[in-house]
Amino acid sequence: MWLAIKLAYRNLIGAGLRTWLNVIVLSFSFVVIIWMKGIMVGWDHQAKTDMANWEIGAGQYWHENYDPYDPFTFSESHNEIPSQLESEIDKGTMTPMLIVQGTIYPQGRMQQVILKGIDPDQNVLKLPSAKLDTAITVLPAFIGQMMARTMKLDVGDRVMVRWRDAHGTFDATEIEIIDIFSSNVPAVESGQVYIPLQSLQQMTGLENRATIFTFSNEVMGRDAVAGLVLKSKSDLTKTVDDMIKTKNSGQSVFYFILILLAMLAIFDTQVLSIFRRQKEIGTYIALGYTRKQVVGLFTVEGAMHAIFAAIVAAAYGIPFLAWQAKIGLTMPVDTSEFGIAIAQTLFPVYSVGLIVTTTLIVLIVTSIVSYFPSRKIAKMNPTEALRGKIQ
């Protein structure tokens, strides 16, 4: 085997430009596949981290009737805070949130919004709830940058909001925007107005009630709570997982085309090499090589293209991938309009498993592609091969 590797190395180096053209094409496939896969892994990591920080924590309890996509369920989606959750709330590892449908009137216009009551002292989410603990003459509130841009609101602006209380009666009050935050999670910004939890409970007549309970400690086997549904972190990030799977499926077609082009070059090279080196093949067989050994030699030559390609890819790929990991890939459009957690700049994440898996796949496919044209050697007549003819 070692002799086959040495001969394959000398033959490839001796082939000159033909070898290096194949190696460069194959190395390009290495770098592009790892880079694009790294973008997907980075997006997955960033999206789930941002959702955990801004929206879902380590998981949530939802009221059994709550449906975030159906505002008509909000009026019936509130429970008294269960006694079995009070200890976590007191420790600060869980925060309740009351959700009510409302209407806002910026500059005389009417817009449907979701009023969310949040505890100013909570530390589970990165929302700037502490800003709500301020002494002003009207109800304090904060909103996301996306909503501020849509409604043309700024810090210090005052605007009327209207809601329906627990008895079905409409009421209204004036709020002041005391802060505008920015995140990569549209779900916490679009059409959301955050006010103190206790104020919203009093306004709606829903004292000591909440819709969802977000916790920061992901405890396995949490107890069931009457009237609430436990949503794990994986349940709440399923949308992102489904999107990543869809994108990966689309990228797989591109990966296949890249590898196919590289493999076609290797296949053509092997066919041409066997045709041009008939006397050499006949000499190997005359010297005592078995046909199986000669086939193995040409297969090793083809597979060695992948090894050379990995070395060349490392030479220019490592600096490129490191540069990309540092500056990221800035999206050409406003990602806030996508409706899913995605940053304006995506930073790739390259794992050892990703690099090793990509290298092994390309090496195995290259070996297979090299083996098929090499099988013709087994049908050669040594005498005719020495004369430069193939039967």
C-alpha positions, 0 to 999 in steps of 0.5 A: 500500500505504501508503494502504491501511495509513493507511485501515485504521488510521483505520477500526480506531481509528474502530470503537472498542470492537469493535476493542479487544475483538478486540485484547485477545482476540488479545493473550491468545492471544499471551501464553498461547502464549509463556508455555506454550511458554516453560515447555516450553523451560525444562523441556527446558533445566533437565532436560538441564542437571541430567542432565548435572550429576548423571548423564550428564556429556557422555556415557558408555560402557556395558558392552555387557550393561548395561541400567539397567532390568534389574538381572539384567544387573548381575552380567555388566556390568563390564569391566576399565578399558580402557587407552585410557581411562586417560589421561582418567581420570587427567586427571579428565575421565572417571570410572568407576563400578561398579554392583552389585545389593544389599539394604539392611536399614533398621530390620529391613526389606529393600529392594532397592538398587543399589550404585554405586562412585564415585571420591571424587576425581571432578569430572565429576558433582556427586555429593558423592563427596568426602564418601566420603574420610573416616576412619570405622570402617565403610564410608562411603556417601551417598544421595539425599534421595528414598531417605532419605525412603523408607527413613527414614534420616538422616546418621549412621545405620548400616545393613546392606547385602548383595551377591553377589560375582563368584563368586556368594557373598553377603556383608554389611557395615555402612555409615554414611550420611555425607551426603544430597544433593538433586537434580532427577534421580530416577534418581540418587536412587531406590534408589541407595547410593554407596560408594567405587569401590575398596571396592566393587571389593574387596568384589565381587572385581571389582578394576579393573573398572567398568560405565559410564564418564562423561566431561565433554568431549563429543568428536565421533567418539570411538573405539570401545572393545571391550566398551563401547557409546558413549552420546552426550548426545542418546541419554541425554536421549532420554526427556526429548525424548520427554516434551517432544514429547508435552507439546508435542503436547498443548499444540498442541491448546490453542494451536489452541483459543485461536487459533480463538477469536481468529480467530472473533472477527476473522472475525465482525468482518470479515463484520459490517464488510463488511455495514455498510460497503457504501456505503463500499465502493461509494464506494471503487470509484466513486473508482477503487479496483479490487475487488482493492485494496478486498479488500486494504484489508479484509485489511490491516484484519484483519491490523492486529488482530494488530499491535495485539494484539502491542503490547497483549500487549507492554504487559502480557505483558512484565512478566508473562513477566519475573515468571514467568521470575524466580519460576518456576512451582511444581508443585502436587505432589511432582515427585520421584515423576514418575520423570523429571528435573523441578524442583519449580519450572520457570523459563520460557525465552523466546527471540527465535525463539519470540516472532517465530515466534508473532507471525508465525503469528498475523499470517499466520492473521489475514490469511488469516481476514480475506481470506476474508470480504473476497472477497465484495467482488469480487462487489459491483455498485458501483451497488448497493453505493452504494445499500447493497444487496448482490447 
